[in-house]
Amino acid sequence: MAFLQNLSDDQIAILGCCGALAVSFGLMMVSYHFGRIVRGEHATERVGNAPAAGVDHTVGEPQERRRAA
């Protein structure tokens, strides 16, 4: 802890913020994985592509309309 005596107040504050971000990220990861275990979800169940809302993918536009002016 001797190295902390050579740091300025601003540097100590930055280290504290980085530590708080690291702890909150770790807590978020634990919470996310614990929630998936409780719900019984597996990684393969959430893979896939969802179509955009309100877009009809079955009908394409003719190429003549898509050309730049």
WOMO-V221705 format. One record per backbone hydrogen bond with DSSP energy under -1.0 kcal/mol. NH is the residue of the N-H (numbers start at 1). CO is the residue of the C=O. Records with the same first field share a line. If there is no record, write none. Layout:
# WOMO-V221705
NH: CO + CO
This chain:
# WOMO-V221705
12: 8
13: 9
14: 10
15: 11
16: 12
17: 13
18: 14
19: 15
20: 16
21: 17
22: 18
23: 19
24: 20
25: 21
26: 22
27: 23
28: 24
29: 25
30: 26
31: 27
32: 28
33: 29
34: 30
35: 31
36: 32
37: 33
38: 34
39: 35
40: 36
41: 36
55: 52
